[in-house]
């Protein structure tokens, strides 16, 4: 099981074998100033929280970082951007993308989530890094291979960390999601393993495979689906994937659990 060390009350640092000079952590819902449903360290400006509170939370986050993160307007796409030093950061009009890649020191790659899967990438030598927001749509459509295309390093020289996300026990989906990954698996070489990431909610209905045509519900395992995709791409060094946002209400925001809620952040950067 992946072990995380809590710092203060607001940061979790994953224990994966990052090379010297590369840092990564996950924020929690503690240590900020937001109230109510956003209690307390919400970092999302788009969820209805008080803007001034979010700005305070982001300034507190910045005290741990070498620079302001490249914040994204995440749209469940497969777009991965590579910021340039000359790019102007804007919190009012962040770029539409679901991944950030860089080779630049001091550039913080970050994604916000509240059930979707955050994925961090790092080359073994620390020369290249990325952060990806992978909801089920992004996973099925190919956000992970899109991120890896930006790397010069070969996939077997890249490691990945699967951050906190909703677990299969709490992630119930329709047949459309199952079929989307069936198509993705056929297109990208892991079709024979897709069924291992899904389990019918009703085991009796599960005895009749035709039930998949009649509105059946399934538990979907985002962590398993990400691992299948990464393995098919040649990424064998995969860590994390054991922290559930839905069940861990004390530390994480969860949209499926709470509806109106905040966002935590998963980040990586080179010193």
N, C-alpha and C positions, 0 to 999 in steps of 0.2 A: 504494500500500500504506500502510495506517495505521502511522504511526511512533509508538512509545512511548518515553518517556524513563524509565530506571530510576533510582530514588532510593534510595540505600543498597544494599539488596539485596532489599527486601521490598515495594516499591511500584512500580507502573507507572501512569503518567499518560497517558491517551489524548489525542492531539492532535486535538480537534474544537473548533469555534468557540463555546465556551461564553461567555456574556455575563459581564461583570465581576461579581464577587461570588458566582459559582457554581463549586464545585470538584467534581472527580470523580477517583477512582482505582481501580485493581484491585490487590489484594494478590497476592503470589506465595507459594510454599511456603517461602521463605527468611526468615530473621530471627527465628524463634521458638525455643521450647524443647522442642517435642514430639519424641519419639523414634520409632524403628522405621518402621512404615508411614506414620506421621503426620509424619515429618520434613519441616519443623520448625515451620512457622507455620500449623498447623491451627487454624481458628477455629470448627469445629463441635463442639458438645457432644454430639451425637447419634450419633457414629460409632464410639464405643468407645475414644476416646483418654482419657488421664488428665485428669480434670476440672481439677486444679490447673494442669496445663500449659496447657490451653486458656484458663483464666482469666488466666494470665500473658500469653499471646499477645494476648488481647483488651485487656488493660491497655496493652500496648505499642502496639496499634492506636489506642487512645483518645488517645494522645499526639499523634496527627496530626489529631484531630477536635475539633469544638466541643462534642460531647455523645456520650453512649452511643447507638449505633444502635438503632433499633427492630428487634430480632431477630425472625425469624418461624419458625414451624413450617410448613415448606413441604410441601404435600401434592399438588402438580400440579393445583391448582384454578384457578379464574378469579377468586378473591376478591382484591380490592385494598383495603387499609385506608388510612384517613387519620387518623394519630395526632393527638390533641389535646394541648396542653401539660399538661393535668391528668392524662393517662393515666399510670399507674404502670408502669414498665418491669419486666419479670420475665424472668430468664434460665431459671427453672425451668418457667414456664408461658407461653411466648411465644404470641401469637395465631396461629391457623390462617389462613394467607394466603400468597399467592404474589406480592404486589406491595405497595409502599408509595408513597403519594402525599402531597405536602405543599405548602403555600404558606408555611409558617412558616420563618423564619430560624433556623438552628441545629439544625433537626431533620434528622438523618442518615437517609437512605433506603438500605437495604442488602439484598442478597440473597446467599446462599451457593450455590456450584455446584462441580461436579467432572465436567463434561461437558455438562450442560444449558446453555442459552443465557441469560446475563444481559443484560438490555436496560435502558439508562438513557434517560430522556426529560427534555427541558428545553425550556420555552417560550423563544422567541427573546429575550424581554425579561427572562428569568430569574425571572419571578414564580411559576412552577410547575415542580415536578420530580417524578420518580418513578423507582423501581427495580423491575424485574420479573424473576421467575424463570420461564423459559420452556423447559421440557422439551417433548418432542414432544406429549405429551398436553395440556399447557397451551396450546401454540401452536394445536393443532387445535381445542381447545374454545373459544378466544377470549380468552386472557389479555391480548393486546395491545389489542384494542378495548375490553376492560373497563378497562384502565388509561387509555386516552385519554378515556373517558367522564367521568373525574374532572376533566379539564382544562376551563377556560373558554376557553383559547386555541383557535383554529381549527387543524385538523391541519396546514395548510401553514405555520403559524407555530410548529410544534413540530419539534425535531430529536431524533434517536435515535442511540444508540451501541450497537452489537452487540459485546459483550465476548467473551472467550475461551470457546470451546465445542468439542465434538468435531466434526471436519470430516467431510465426506461420504466421504472415502477410508476412514475407520475406523468410520463409523456404519452398520452393516448391520442392516436391519430386515426384518420380514415384510410380507406383503401387507396385513395389517390396518392398518398405519401408512399405507401408500399410499392405501388406501380411506378412511381417516379424513380425510386431507387432501383427497381428492376431494370428500367431503361438505362439508368446511369451505369449499373453494373455490367450490362451487356455492352455498352459503349466503351467502358474503361477497364474491363477484364476481371471483374469480381462477381459476376452474376450468380455463380454457383454458391456464393457465401451470403447473399443478401438475406435469405430466410433466417439466418442465424441472428440477425439483428432485430427481428420482429417476433412478437408472440401475441396470439389472439387473446383478447380480454376474456372471452367466453370459451373455456376449453371444450364445452359440449359442441358449440358451433364449429370449433376447430376441427371436429371430426369430419366435417363436410367442407371440402375445399371450395365448393361452389358458393359457400357463404360469403366469400370475398366479393361476390357480385351483388350482395344484398345489404350493403351498408354496415358491414362488420367493423368493429373497432379493434385496433391493435396497439400494443405497447411497442414504441420505437426506441432503440438504443443508439443515441447520437454518438456516443463514445465508440461503440462497436463499428458503426458506419464510417466514422472518420478513420479508424484503424484499418479497416478493409481498403479504403481508398488509398491511404498512405502506403500500405503494403504493396498494393498494385502498382504504385508509382516508384517503388524501390526504396522507400524510407522505412528502415527497420528499427531505428532508434526512436521509439515513441514512449513518452512518459506521461504521468498524470492520468486523468480520466476516472477519478474516483470521488469527486466532490459534487454533491447534488445541491443545486440552488434551491429547489423546491422544499426539500426536507430540512435544510439548514437555515431556518428563518432567522436565527440569531446573528448570522454573518453575511447572508447574501440576499439581494433583492430577487424576486421571482414574479414575473408577469403572470404566469399561469396560476400561481397561488393567490396573488393579491390584486391583479388587475392594475390599479393605479399605484405605481411604485417607482422607485429610482433606478439608477444604473450604476454598477460598479465597473471598474476598468482593469484590463490586463495589459501590461506594458513590457517592452524590452528595448534596451539601448546599448550602444557601445560607448565606453568611456573615451 
